[in-house]
Amino acid sequence: GAGVSQTPSNKVTEKGKYVELRCDPISGHTALYWYRQSLGQGPEFLIYFQGTGAADDSGLPNDRFFAVRPEGSVSTLKIQRTERGDSAVYLCASSLSSAQETQYFGPGTRLLVL
Amino acid sequence: GENVEQHPSTLSVQEGDSAVIKCTYSDSASNYFPWYKQELGKRPQLIIDIRSNVGEKKDQRIAVTLNKTAKHFSLHITETQPEDSAVYFCAPVSGGSYIPTFGRGTSLIVHP
């Protein structure tokens, strides 16, 4: 079946602009995670959804970052007033019920803020 | 929060040799211990995992061992092949938070 997909694959924006990154998890997976990966680092947790609700958003770096999952499937990560330091690969992962089961990652969105 | 360290950061071996990567963690509530492989420009993929009630798990050339008392777990790859070259991440998950904490990664290079 289809795996986790993310759009766009690449996004170039200017400092101060607003961006939206989309994640389509595997059908039936209730757990959805967003991570940010900088060059040479491991993925850094941002937010975890269980169904429609954000179960843990402790990894969001500040209030410019927000994520939603209104129908319990597709999720959107929103970044306001982008800064150059936001440049990274944003990864989405889904699993059947939690991160204590196999997490399936999407291909990521490479965000570059000029 | 969880403090995770991986060693070594880089590992260079000859084809056919074994490779061992160690991951130490700080949260005693961690109870799920996965290893991910990430090839250059690709997404992380789970290669093996172990739960806290098991000491060792093996899948063909790959094995993971867990020492909960000492709070570390290790990835073992035998008979390495060039296609094993990648960055490997450990990502222990706390039973209390369900949040994985990824290590900084180990770059494995297998020379033909």
Interface residues (C-beta under 8 A of the other chain):
Chain A: A31 Y33 Y35 G40 Q41 G42 P43 E44 F45 Y48 A55 D56 S58 G59 L91 S98 A99 Q100 T102 Q103 Y104 F105 G106 P107 G108
Chain B: N31 Y32 P34 K42 R43 P44 Q45 L46 D49 F89 A91 V93 G95 S97 Y98 I99 P100 T101 F102 G103 R104 G105
